[in-house]
């Protein structure tokens, strides 16, 4: 199941997609207006171009934020696998050292008993 962060990220990307469609519609509207046989309406073109530029800026900001967020995402950041493995190795080493110390103690005890 997706986390809430992933859902909001996907929703933001879907909104970007909708804005891109709107930007293309605005560009098409300007092209149609420029091709108008009676001549382009200056106010219409200015409004569409202003909205186009604002939406492009919004899209860039949102995409930049999403890319930054994706780069910061570290799924294994809180994983304790490495520390657990290191602890297991240390335990094995300690058990080996204890067995070696027991063997040394036994050898010392045998030596003292033989004197």
C-alpha positions as CSV (number, residue, x, y, z in Angstrom):
1,X,0.0,0.0,0.0
2,X,1.3,3.5,-0.8
3,X,2.2,5.9,1.9
4,X,0.3,9.2,2.2
5,X,3.5,11.0,1.0
6,X,3.5,8.9,-2.2
7,X,-0.2,9.6,-2.8
8,X,0.3,13.4,-2.4
9,X,3.3,13.2,-4.7
10,X,1.3,11.3,-7.3
11,X,-1.5,13.8,-7.0
12,X,0.9,16.7,-7.5
13,X,2.3,15.0,-10.6
14,X,-1.2,14.4,-11.9
15,X,-2.0,18.1,-11.4
16,X,1.2,19.0,-13.3
17,X,0.0,16.8,-16.1
18,X,-3.4,18.7,-16.1
19,X,-1.5,22.0,-16.1
20,X,0.6,20.9,-19.1
21,X,-2.5,20.1,-21.0
22,X,-3.9,23.5,-20.1
23,X,-0.6,25.1,-21.3
24,X,-0.9,23.3,-24.6
25,X,-4.5,24.6,-24.9
26,X,-3.3,28.1,-24.2
27,X,-0.6,27.9,-26.9
28,X,-3.1,26.5,-29.4
29,X,-5.5,29.3,-28.6
30,X,-2.8,31.9,-29.2
31,X,-1.9,30.2,-32.5
32,X,-5.5,30.2,-33.6
33,X,-5.8,33.8,-32.6
34,X,-2.7,34.7,-34.6
35,X,-4.1,32.9,-37.6
36,X,-7.4,34.8,-37.3
37,X,-8.2,36.4,-40.7
38,X,-9.5,39.6,-39.0
39,X,-6.2,39.9,-37.1
40,X,-5.2,38.9,-33.6
41,X,-6.8,40.5,-30.5
42,X,-4.0,42.0,-28.5
43,X,-5.8,41.6,-25.1
44,X,-6.6,38.0,-25.8
45,X,-3.0,37.1,-26.7
46,X,-1.6,39.1,-23.7
47,X,-3.9,37.3,-21.3
48,X,-3.2,33.8,-22.7
49,X,0.6,34.5,-22.8
50,X,0.5,35.8,-19.2
51,X,-1.4,32.7,-18.1
52,X,1.0,30.5,-20.2
53,X,4.1,31.9,-18.5
54,X,2.6,31.7,-15.0
55,X,1.6,28.0,-15.5
56,X,5.0,27.2,-17.0
57,X,6.7,28.7,-13.9
58,X,4.3,26.7,-11.6
59,X,5.0,23.5,-13.5
60,X,8.8,24.1,-13.2
61,X,8.6,24.7,-9.4
62,X,6.4,21.7,-8.8
63,X,8.6,19.4,-10.9
64,X,11.8,20.8,-9.2
65,X,10.2,20.1,-5.8
66,X,9.2,16.6,-6.8
67,X,12.7,15.8,-8.2
68,X,14.3,17.1,-5.0
69,X,11.9,15.1,-2.9
70,X,12.6,11.9,-4.9
71,X,16.3,12.4,-4.6
72,X,16.0,12.8,-0.8
73,X,13.9,9.6,-0.5
74,X,16.0,6.8,1.1
75,X,13.9,3.7,1.7
76,X,16.6,1.9,3.6
77,X,17.7,4.9,5.7
78,X,16.1,3.5,8.9
79,X,17.1,-0.1,8.2
80,X,19.2,-1.6,11.0
81,X,20.4,-4.6,8.9
82,X,24.1,-3.5,8.9
83,X,24.2,-2.8,12.7
84,X,22.4,-6.2,13.4
85,X,24.9,-8.0,11.2
86,X,27.8,-6.2,12.9
87,X,26.4,-7.2,16.3
88,X,26.0,-10.8,15.3
89,X,29.6,-10.9,14.1
90,X,30.8,-9.3,17.4
91,X,28.8,-11.9,19.4
92,X,30.4,-14.7,17.4
93,X,33.9,-13.3,17.9
94,X,33.2,-12.9,21.7
95,X,32.0,-16.5,21.9
96,X,35.1,-17.7,20.1
97,X,37.3,-15.6,22.4
98,X,35.5,-17.1,25.5
99,X,36.1,-20.6,24.2
100,X,39.8,-19.8,23.7
101,X,40.1,-18.3,27.2
102,X,38.4,-21.4,28.6
103,X,41.0,-23.5,26.8
104,X,43.8,-21.4,28.2
105,X,42.4,-21.6,31.7
106,X,42.1,-25.4,31.4
107,X,45.7,-25.6,30.2
108,X,46.8,-23.5,33.2
109,X,44.8,-25.6,35.6
110,X,46.3,-28.8,34.2
111,X,49.7,-27.4,34.5
112,X,49.2,-26.3,38.1
113,X,47.7,-29.7,39.0
114,X,50.8,-31.4,37.5
115,X,53.3,-29.4,39.7
